[in-house]
Structures are given as structure tokens and as C-alpha cells.
Amino acid sequence: MVGFIGLRSKGKYRPATNSELQVLCKENSIHLGDIDVSQVTDMSRIFMFSTRKDFSGIESWDVSQVTDMSSMFWKAIFFNADLSKWDVSNVINMTEMFYSAFFFNADISAWNVSKVQSMSGMFSNARAFNADISSWDISANTKMNLMFESAKSFQVKLDKWNLHKSANIRDMFANTNYPIEYVASWYEKVGEKMFASAFRGNVYGHLLCVKR
């Protein structure tokens, strides 16, 4: 099933492309610690719809060359592995990375996301997520729409984030009970209409009066 990737070298599979890595990750009998991902730059969609329950070994992956992690754990409903030591400093795209990863709530506070340009829908419908990401450098990020949409557990203050003045934050906290005062400092940066649009469907959204 994975023969086209070649024989394991020094006990490791060594995929070079996204498609090769997807084949390996879909084979639940393969331990993730037996995969050397150091050559892979695109990890988008590799665990999309995954029913895998054992993600042990993923914590040691060398992802330092990766630039795209979009939809990586999209609807991987059992995923909640330790990613705290991942080097994501070269990642540009984290769009919908943990979309509907219902149980994910791991510590990713130390991630260097300074190059990420899109976090659109990153934690959308990630129902358990409430990790402290308040110290992230998101200054390069202009796409944050739907980032925490329906992530009903998320209650971390993000008022110290260096939000880009042209950031798209539409529906960022839609369908949640995220407190408006936790990001009150953003109001002056993005303007009244954009700020209010972040809270559509939010239980506190009615407190915002937007001029039409």
C-alpha cells in the first residue's frame, strides 16, 4: 500500500510530498513516530476526515520546512496530541487547520506564527479549544475571519495581539459567548463595522450598535 514511497530507511518512512505523506497517515497501522517528515513542505489536508485515534509520535515531527498546514486536522474528531514542540516558524497558511477537531485543546502557546498570513477558520467549531495563545505574534496575519466561529469553549483574552489594521475579522467570534471586552482594544484599529461583524451570532453581539 505504501510501497511507492520506498523501503523504510533506518526504521523510518521518508515521504517527500504531500500525497506520499497522506498515504502513510491514512494507514492507521503505521505509527506516526516512524515517519520522517523533514522533507515535506505541504501538510495541508493530511488528516482530513481522519478516524485515527492514536496520534502518538506526531509530537516529534520535524515540521520546520512546512509552509502550508491548511485543513491539516480538518474534522479529525479524535485529535488532541501534543504539538507544543513543533517549529512552525515557516508556516504561511493555517486556514481551517483545526476545523471541527472537536477534542483539540493542546498547549500551542509557544508557537512562532509570525509568518502566518491566514488563520481563517483555524479553530472554527473546535469545541474544546481554550488554550492560551495570547502571546502569539499575529502581525503578518490579515485573514482571521471565522477563526473561532462556534469554538464555544474559547475564553482567552486577546487584547494584546498586535492586530493588523487591515485584518479581516468577520465572524471571528460568531456563534460563541466570547466577551467583547477581551478584544476591546481592536475597535480603533479595524473600525466599527469590522469590529461588530466579528460578533455576529455572538451572545454579546446585540450590545454593539453599528451605523448603517
C-alpha positions in Angstrom: 0.0 0.0 0.0 2.9 2.4 0.7 5.5 0.6 -1.4 5.9 3.5 -3.9 7.5 5.6 -1.1 10.2 3.0 -0.9 11.6 0.9 1.8 12.0 2.3 5.3 15.4 3.8 5.8 16.9 3.4 9.3 13.5 2.4 10.5 11.7 5.4 9.1 9.4 6.2 6.2 10.6 9.3 4.4 7.9 10.9 2.3 8.9 13.9 0.2 5.5 15.2 -0.9 2.0 15.9 0.5 0.5 13.0 -1.4 3.1 10.5 -0.1 2.5 11.7 3.4 -1.3 11.4 3.1 -1.0 7.8 2.1 1.1 7.0 5.2 -1.1 8.9 7.6 -4.3 7.2 6.3 -2.8 3.8 7.2 -3.7 3.6 10.9 -1.3 0.7 11.4 1.7 2.9 10.8 3.0 4.6 13.9 3.4 8.3 13.3 6.8 8.3 15.0 8.0 6.0 12.2 7.6 8.8 9.6 10.3 11.3 8.9 8.5 14.4 7.6 11.6 16.7 7.4 11.4 16.9 3.6 7.7 17.8 3.4 6.7 21.4 2.9 3.0 21.0 2.4 1.0 19.3 5.1 -2.5 20.5 4.0 -5.3 18.1 4.4 -3.2 15.1 5.6 -5.5 14.2 8.4 -8.7 15.4 6.8 -11.7 13.3 8.0 -9.2 11.1 9.8 -10.7 8.5 12.2 -7.3 7.7 13.7 -7.3 7.6 17.5 -3.6 7.0 18.1 -1.5 10.1 17.2 1.5 9.2 19.3 4.7 10.1 17.7 3.4 13.2 15.9 4.8 15.3 18.8 8.4 14.6 17.5 7.7 15.5 13.8 10.2 17.9 12.3 7.9 20.4 10.6 10.4 23.2 10.3 10.3 23.3 6.5 6.5 23.3 6.3 4.8 26.4 4.8 1.2 25.1 4.4 -0.8 23.5 7.2 -4.3 24.4 5.9 -7.0 21.9 6.8 -4.4 19.7 8.3 -6.7 18.2 11.0 -10.0 19.1 9.3 -12.7 17.1 11.1 -10.1 14.8 12.7 -12.5 14.4 15.5 -10.3 12.4 17.9 -7.2 14.5 17.6 -5.7 16.1 20.7 -2.0 15.4 20.5 0.9 17.3 22.0 2.2 19.8 19.4 4.0 22.1 21.8 7.5 21.5 20.5 6.6 21.9 16.8 8.6 24.5 14.9 6.0 26.3 12.8 8.1 29.3 12.1 8.0 28.9 8.3 4.3 28.3 8.0 2.3 30.9 6.0 -1.1 29.2 5.8 -3.0 27.8 8.7 -6.5 28.2 7.2 -9.0 25.8 8.9 -6.1 23.8 10.4 -8.2 22.5 13.3 -11.7 22.9 11.8 -14.1 20.7 13.7 -11.3 18.9 15.6 -13.7 18.6 18.4 -11.4 17.4 21.2 -8.3 19.5 20.4 -7.1 21.6 23.4 -3.4 21.1 23.5 -0.8 23.7 24.5 0.4 25.6 21.4 1.3 28.8 23.3 4.9 28.8 22.3 4.3 28.5 18.6 6.1 31.1 16.4 3.3 32.1 14.0 5.0 35.4 12.9 4.9 34.4 9.2 1.4 33.2 9.1 -0.8 35.3 6.7 -4.1 33.4 7.1 -5.7 31.8 10.1 -9.2 31.9 8.6 -11.4 29.3 10.3 -8.4 27.9 12.1 -10.3 26.8 15.2 -13.8 27.0 13.8 -16.0 24.5 15.6 -13.1 23.2 17.6 -15.5 22.9 20.5 -13.0 22.1 23.3 -10.2 24.6 22.4 -9.3 27.1 25.1 -5.5 27.1 25.0 -3.7 30.3 25.9 -2.5 31.8 22.6 -2.5 35.4 23.9 1.3 35.8 23.3 1.2 34.9 19.6 2.7 37.4 17.2 0.0 37.7 14.6 1.2 40.9 13.0 1.6 39.4 9.5 -1.9 37.9 9.6 -4.6 39.7 7.6 -7.2 36.8 7.3 -8.8 35.9 10.7 -12.4 35.6 9.6 -14.3 32.7 11.2 -11.2 31.9 13.3 -13.1 30.9 16.4 -16.5 30.6 14.9 -18.6 28.1 17.1 -15.5 27.4 19.2 -17.7 27.8 22.3 -15.1 27.0 24.9 -12.6 29.6 23.9 -12.3 32.4 26.5 -8.8 33.7 26.3 -8.1 37.4 26.3 -6.5 38.5 23.0 -6.4 42.3 23.6 -2.6 42.3 23.5 -2.4 40.9 20.0 -0.8 43.3 17.5 -3.7 43.2 15.1 -3.1 44.3 11.5 -5.2 47.4 10.7 -6.5 45.8 7.6 -7.2 42.4 9.2 -10.4 40.7 8.2 -12.1 39.6 11.4 -15.6 39.0 10.1 -17.4 36.3 12.1 -14.2 35.7 14.1 -16.3 35.0 17.3 -19.6 34.2 15.6 -21.9 31.8 17.4 -19.9 31.9 20.6 -20.1 33.6 24.0 -16.7 35.2 23.7 -16.7 38.5 25.7 -16.4 41.7 23.6 -14.2 43.3 26.3 -11.5 40.7 25.8 -10.6 42.4 22.4 -11.9 45.9 23.1 -8.5 47.4 22.0 -9.1 46.2 18.4 -12.0 48.6 17.9 -9.8 51.6 17.0 -7.7 49.5 14.6 -10.3 47.8 12.4 -13.1 50.3 12.7 -16.7 50.0 14.0 -18.3 47.9 11.2 -15.5 45.4 11.0 -15.3 45.1 14.8 -19.1 44.5 15.1 -19.0 41.9 12.2 -16.7 39.7 14.3 -19.5 39.1 16.8 -22.4 38.1 14.5 -24.4 35.4 16.3 -22.4 36.0 19.5 -24.5 36.2 22.7 -23.0 39.7 23.3 -23.3 40.9 19.7 -26.6 42.8 20.5 -24.5 45.2 22.6 -22.8 46.5 19.5 -24.6 49.2 17.6 -23.4 49.5 14.1 -24.2 52.6 12.0 -25.6 51.6 8.6 
